[in-house]
Amino acid sequence: MKTIGIGFIGAGDIADLHAEAINDLQGAELIGIWNRTTSKAEVKAAKFGCDVYSTVDELLADPKIDAVFILTNMETHCEYTIKAASYGKHILVEKPAASSIAELNKMQDAIDKAGVTCMPVHNYIYEPGIMRAKQMIESGKLGDITQFYMMYNIHHADEIRARYPGVIRQILTHHSYTMLYLAGNPKTISCLKNTVDDTLAPQENIAMATIQMQNGTLSHLCASFANDDHSGDPWSCIIKVIGTKGSTRYSYRDFVINARNGAHSQTYQCYPESIKNTATHFINQVLRQGEKPLSSIEDAITCQKIIEACEQSVEQGIHVQF
């Protein structure tokens, strides 16, 4: 089995989860990391036993690296994706994949020209429970899908909330793609947002969207950094699909460890496992077997249209026709 070499552009919290996945995977190796702050890359490199690169170009020029994981802030994803493609590297890019549809189109042009694969991270769809739900929907076992719900209520510390985008871009991007994967394409979108304690950060930390799908299904998407849900059967992160013949549920609360993990005050084990599943699928199925990713730049464009429709709905107080 050829060892597939991986390089990281970015050394934030999410890099830990991707590195753990790679180090646990036979036939894959984390070769090295570049980060804007070298000292941060050095800490991660020591932890995971890999090299540190002084520049992005040095990393991309290394022939031992077959693919790169772009783990930087959203505003830099387009630049690094285009640069990685120019070096002939395959790409896994964290979400949100880019800041705008124009950037996503540039990314698509670059990967098409280079003949490489680019897979945006939509980690929920690589979870076994979500794959099972997809199979049940497509086989007709759930009947006609009438409702789709995705709720997220996990408090984020002030310093994390301040550096993240608002929850519409940071969290509803996940919700949007999971909705596309399980419930289809939207027809009409309505969204509201709120900022609890805007002295900490101006961006919204609560948002809700209500959406009618092309097939008539109604969807409700909710995201909050402002609070945890500690009530009975909490909506920490829950996905529910209801049909005329059955229903499914996926919940973070099914597997919980009482220890902090990144931005979360507890370890919702489904989350790191979903990142591991995503990295494993990218390396084993996409790179090694040549399969198409379950999530593509085209899908990211559709998600971005949903996010921009949510923002338009908030700003203008209207239902937006998709």
Summary of the structure (lengths in Angstrom):
residues: 322
radius of gyration: 19.3
end to end distance: 45.8
largest distance: 56.9
contacts: 1113
relative contact order: 0.15
helix: 41%
strand: 25%
